[in-house]
Amino acid sequence: MRILNIDSMRLVPAFRALGHEVLSVGYEKECDIQITSPRNAVSLYAQVCSTGFIPDCAFWCDASNLPYLPGIEELPCVTAFYSIDTYCHMWHFGFANAFDAVFVAQKDHLPFFPKDTVLVRWLPLFAPALEESPPMEARDIPVSFVGTRQHPNNPDRKPFLDGFRRAHPLVVYSGPYRDIFSRSRIVLNQTACSEVNYRCFEALSCGTGLLMEICNHGLDELFRPGETILPLYARNNWAQAAGIAANALAVPERLAEIAANGRDLVARYHLARHRAEEVGAIFARLLAEKAPMRRLRQLETRRELLSAAYAMIGAGLTGRLPESYSKHYFAMSGKLTPDAPDTAEDAA
């Protein structure tokens, strides 16, 4: 299968390992085609085809960027969107109308996507691969946290980490996680919006005990607190989190057992290759159903819904970024009204 991967490249290695041909497009310098500003999707598709790579599918994997390929709804191949940072990008719900299928990382957001016209599936996040796992007694960091200490989308994080450090030793680091996690007995996770984020799977892939907050989004379906991850703490309750960590460290044999169970769970169900297999199976189904033909017959209705999504982005950017940003999305919204030009190229 030939897959045009857009935005995040997190699943590209797994797609290729499964034998798919992949051409990547996005802002990342590692992409096969790097773009630096919004492009018309139809003209980009034509550029890709001119190289001899004719996509069977286009897979937009969310990297928390604003949409930068207007006209994506017009592509003749199967299209799918992986919505990940939905909690801070509510426009994803309307943007989904541009695609044949939508994969949703956070389970509780499923009801908000357009199931009548788009195939919607829960697709939890994952770890890239299974990492080396030193024995628990060889690890020299009792508890670690890897991530941005002061994130604009997460004002609760710094006070929580500061409180935890007052109650219990904690290594806080910003940068690649693998070396720190492989040295850690426990990894502390604190999320932006009580979501099941990448860190859950990355920590477990390194064979450490995951200390996670109480949340929904299918957490209790993915993991078993006390068996594959440590008992859960209430969000922002640093004293409770520190107590759970101290209790776990006091019984190293049980901590090692929980960490091993978690790593085995990820190895069996939650690696990038598992998600790539799931996405590939849906692509095969949509190709057999000739899903793009159905989407293209619904363009007028879908454009109206997309118009609302772009207007939401424009309104959200007003007063936060230079005026040109909000004007860009308001303009995109206007071009997708019922009086819009017939093709994305005419609208560009």
C-alpha positions, 0 to 999 in steps of 0.5 A, a space after each residue: 500500500 502506498 501511504 502519503 503521511 501528513 504532519 507527525 511522522 510517529 507511525 512512518 517507521 512502523 508503516 515501512 516495517 510492515 512493507 508499505 511504501 510511505 512518502 512523508 509531508 509536513 513541517 518536520 525537516 525529516 519529511 520527504 517533502 518539507 513544507 514551510 507554509 500552508 499548501 493547497 492539498 490538491 496541488 501537493 497531491 499532484 506534485 507527489 503523483 508527478 514523482 511516480 508515487 500515486 497514494 492509495 491513502 493519505 494519513 494525517 497524523 496530528 502533531 498539534 499543528 493547525 491545518 495547513 493543507 486546505 482542500 484535503 477533502 478533495 483528494 481522490 485517495 482514501 483519507 484518514 485523520 488521527 486526532 490526538 491533541 483534541 483537548 486543546 484543538 476542539 476544531 478537530 471535531 469539524 475538521 474530521 469531515 474532510 476525511 473518510 475515517 478518523 482515529 481518536 486517541 482519547 476515548 471520551 471524545 468519540 461521541 463528538 466526531 461525525 459518525 454518520 458520514 465518517 468512520 470513527 475508531 478509538 486508536 489509543 496512543 503507543 510507544 515507538 518500540 520496546 526499549 532495553 529494561 535494566 533490572 529494577 535493582 540496577 536503576 539509580 533514579 527512584 522517581 523521575 518526570 520527563 517533560 515540559 515543566 511549565 507548559 502553557 496548556 498545563 498550568 497545574 504542572 509546575 505546582 504539582 511537581 514542586 509539591 511532589 519534590 517537597 514530599 519525595 525526591 524527584 528527578 525532573 528533566 526536559 528532553 529525550 525520555 529513554 535514558 532517564 526512564 531506563 534508569 528510573 524505578 518509577 516514572 511520574 506522569 502528569 497530563 495536560 487534561 487527564 488524558 492517556 498520553 504518550 508518556 504512559 506507553 513510553 514509560 512502560 516500554 522502558 520497564 518502569 513503574 508508571 505512576 499515573 493520575 486518575 482519568 477516563 479515556 479508557 484508562 481502565 480498559 488499557 491498564 490495571 492499576 495495581 497490576 500493570 501500573 501503580 495505583 492511581 492518584 487524584 489529579 494535582 494531589 501531589 501528597 497522594 502521588 508521593 505517598 504511592 511512590 514511597 509505598 511502592 519503593 518500599 516493596 521493590 519485588 512488587 514494584 518490579 513485578 508491576 513494571 514487568 507486567 506493564 512492559 509485557 502489556 505494551 509489548 503485546 498490544 501497544 507499540 507503533 507496529 500494532 497501531 500501524 496494523 490497525 490503521 492499515 486494516 481500516 485503509 484496506 476496508 475503505 479501499 474495498 468500499 471505494 470510500 473516496 467516491 462517497 466523500 466526494 459526493 458529499 462535498 457540499 455538505 462536508 464543506 459547510 461543516 469544514 467552514 465552521 471548523 475553520 471559523 472556530 480556528 480563526 475566532 480562537 486565534 483572534 487577539 492571540 497571534 498576529 491578525 494575519 493568522 486569524 484572517 487566513 482561517 476566516 478566509 478559508 472558512 468563507 471559501 468553503 461556503 456553498 458559493 465557494 469555487 468548484 475546486 480547491 485549486 480555484 479557491 487557493 
